[in-house]
Every structure is written in structure tokens, then in C-alpha cells.
Amino acid sequence: MSQTSTAATVGAPPPDNAKATGRKGMQGHPWLTLLAVAFGVMMVALDGTVVGIANPAISKDLDASLADLQWVTNGYLLALAVCLIPAGKLGDRYGHKTIFLIGAAGFATTSLLIAFSQSVQMLIAFRVLQGVFGALLQPTALGLLRNSFPGNKLNMAIGIWGAAISTATAAGPIVGGLLVEHVSWQSVFYINVPIGVLTLVVGIWALANSRVAGASNKIDYIGVALLSAAMFCLVWGVIKSGEKGWGSAYTLGFTLAAVVLLAVFALWQTKAPEPLMPLVMFRNRSFSIGIVLMIFMAFAMFGAMFFITFYLQGVNGLSPMETGVRMLPMSVVMMIGSPIGAFAITKLGPRIPIIAGLALSATAMALLARLGEDASFGSTMLPFVLLGFGLSPIMVGATDIIVGNASMELSGVASGIQQAAMQVGGALGTAVLGAVVASKVSSLLPDRWPASAGAYDQIPHGQRETIEGTVSQGFPPVDPKTMDPGVVDAITRASDSTFLDGMQLAFTIAAVAMAVMIVLALFVKQGEKREGAVAVHV
């Protein structure tokens, strides 16, 4: 039988004892709840970084193009982005524990299916399905934290939660490098299975199933369809712009379709009986700014992670394991930066830490834009450290702003929007920066192609696309076994310099974007710490 009681959603203190909450044993204990949800989100975070390390190996084994690899990431991120808001509503209605455990089980299962993929198309399809289950995990994890921790400890809980994500991020490059180098790229997905089992075991034991009283079980399917179509058109148009051209009818057509679909979606949200994304939430200026900050934080983080692995393995010639070690400073700093950022936000409010984080991130991107062909560990360590310290307060601060400025009855939806913003930003980061690199390669490579390799304009069009796609991934289109060493060296020099020009432009754009966000951050304010929200423990 369900029992109604007072519990926290956005910062309300949990009841003082198990009898008052209807809690059985240790279920619902704040720190055990944090432990359980940490395992779940660590599985998702680990998956993100190990996939980045595995991308070059996937490309070779499954003959995947740059666009294919972008969709390995973006298909997953888009599925997350579209499903996160409905997942938040499902958690409010059916219980955060129930939906969280379904997500954990599904994520582990789809990871196993991905490892069995025999083609890149199959891999992308299972990655999309994996994103759906990942969407069930993330907003419910944040909802479980809000329902367990009092307002004065919520920031610290979110900081530790962020540190757990960063710990997995830190382990990802090393674990992924070891597995790809000594086992196979498939093994980076197998690793999710034992973590998923551990998440289920701890979650069944430690989590209390709470839901928002009176929450509707209706899903805005029309809204889901419109938002899905809009995001697909936007990301697809951006990805293909490198091949078709930014001003082409193809690219502009998809961009226009995305704008129209988003406008229709916004109009529908004002008419729908149970809107997917109630627009009234965006009347709060700080809430809206928090969403934009989350998008740009993810834009920078995912964009940097996507291309830096190609740079280190392709241009620098590092192994997957060496790549993981080279990226370790950024991941480790994010691990310690999240609780530091949470402490600073608790003491100072979100504005100053977020502005500092944006300034550090912009500086890091500017330094990454200056990397050359033979970057040493020391030359990459400084920008990685700055980026780690910069992204942490932005993530924690934006979450605090979004959560704290949402009304109580929309707490689950706010969680979904917060996570959706992060996934949309990640998808746009890989898509936009990927298109920038691909476009730069297409424009520069014909003039830099060595005469000793033959006239570039005499190469068949399909073969030129393959060559440019390979260069856009940081690898020279050469075969040392069949080509003259002098030709191999000349093509490698042309390939490396062209990819570097594209990557440097991409990081410059990211640096400017982070710097511009400082202006928006000046207008944010901390969310309210609401007490006594009504929830139902089931």
C-alpha cells in the first residue's frame, strides 16, 4: 500500500526517521541513495569516454566514415535528449526507483548487443536504443537525490554525484585504451554488463521508490515526435554541411525544417493537455540561462573529447592506451573539481564560480587551438587541466540553477530538461565541430595534395570523399605496404597539416562560444531552497 509523507524534491529535507518515511531498512538513506545512483551514472559516463577511445578502431573494423562515427555518438545523444523529459515524467508518475532500475537493466543489455554488432548501421541502431535506456537513468537519478537530501546538502550531493561521473570519465580513457589495444573495441561495451548488475543489486537494496503526488501518466507523444524530428533535421543538416556545403540547398533545407518543426513544437506545447515541455518554465530568466549554459558546457566537452582522440592517435601516432594516459589530467581534475565547484557555489552562489569556469574553459580551448603536429604531454596537460577545472563549476552551477528555479510540480520535467540540454549540447558539439573540420579539409586538401601522388582533381569523386573522410579523422590516407615511402611521407604531411587547420578552427569556435557565455552568466541567480514538497513513497 502506498504511503504519503513529506519528502524533498528540490531541496526539501527528508524525514528524520524510517518510521516517518515508510522506509524499509536502509532504503531511502541519503548516502546509500547517492551510492546507488552513482553506480548507474558512472556506467553511462564510462561508456561515453571508452567509446571515444574506441572510435578509430571501430572505423577500421567496420569501415565507418566520419559521419558514421558522428552518428555512433549523436544517435545515442539524440535518443537521450528526446527521451529524457518523458523519462522524468515517468519517474514522477511510476516512481523514480522503478524507472531507474529499468534503465540500468536496459542499458547493460543494449551494451551487450552493441558488442555483437556486425556493421556500423547495426551498431548505430543499438546505440540509439542504448540512449533510450540511458534517458531512464539520468533524470530519475537526480530525482532520487533531490528526494533524499535536504536543501543545505543538495549542492554537495550533486558535487559528489558529479565527481562520480568524473571518476568514470577519468577511468574511461585508461580502461578503454587497455581494452581496445589488448582485447578489442567490443570489450569496451562488455564492461557495462557487470557495472549494470552492480547497479541493480545496490539499487534494489538501497533506493526508496518515490513519486510526485498527483503526477499525470500521460505522455505528449505528438510533442515527442515533433522534437525528435526537429533535432534530427538540425543535427543531420549540420553533419552533412561539410560534404554538401554550408550554403547548399540541402543544408539550408534541413536547417529550415528544424526551425519550422521547433516552432510547431513550441506552438503545440501551448495547446497540449499534458505538454512535454511546459513553456511557462522558461519565463524564469535564470532557468533559461541555466539551460543555455548546460548546452554550451556539453558542446565544449563532447566536441573536445571527440576530436582530441583523433588528433592524439592520428596526428601524434599514439596508441589507444597512450591516448588514455594523455587525456587523464582532464578527467582527474574534473573528478576533484566537481566537489570543489559545489563548495564554491554553496558559499558564493552560482554566478562567480560559473563565470570563472567559463573563463578557464575558453582559455583551455584557445590553447588546444594552438597544438601542433608533435604535441608533448606537457603541452596538452595545461589545457586539459584548465578544461577540467573550468567545466566542473559550469556543470554543477547550471544544474543548481535549473533545479532550484523549477516549480515543485515540474521537478521531474526540470530534471529531464537539464539532462536533455546536456545531450543536445553534446550532439551539437560533435556535429558542428565535425562539420567545421570536414569543411576545412574539403577546402584545403586539394591544394595541399602532393604532385607526387597524382593530380587530386583526377581522382574519382567517390575516392576523394573517402580520402577527405580519412583525413577528417586525423589519419593519412596511405598504405605503406604498397606506396612509395616518399609519397607516403608527402601525403602524411599534407594530411596532418590539413586536419590541424580544421581542428584549430573548431577549438577557436568553441573558445569564442565559451567566452560569449560569460555575458549570460552575469544574469543568473541561485534557485530557491524549497521545503516540504509532497511526494509519495511506494
Secondary structure, DSSP 8 states (H G I E B T S, - for coil): --EEEE--SSS----SSHHHHT--TTTT-HHHHHHHHHHHHHHHHHHHHHHHHHHHHHHHHHT--HHHHHHHHHHHHHHHHHHHHHHHHHHHHH-HHHHHHHHHHHHHHHHHHHHT-SSHHHHHHHHHHHHHHHHHHHHHHHHHHHTTS-HHHHHHHHHHHHHHHHHHHHHHHHHHHHHHHHT-TTHHHHTHHHHHHHHHHHHHHH---EEETT------HHHHHHHHHHHHHHHHHHHHHHHH-TTSHHHHHHHHHHHHHHHHHHHHHHH-SS-SS-GGGGGSHHHHHHHHHHHHHHHHHHHHHHHHHHIIIIIS---HHHHHHHHHHHHHHHHHHHHHHHHHHHHH-SHHHHHHHHHHHHHHHHHHTT--TT--HHHHHHHHHHHHHHHHHHHHHHHHHHHHTS-GGGHHHHHHHHHHHHHHHHHHHHHHHHHHHHHHHHHHHHHHS-GGG--GGGS-HHHHHHHHHHHHTT-----TTTS-HHHHHHHHHHHHHHHHHHHHHHHHHHHHHHHHHHHHHTT----------EEEE-
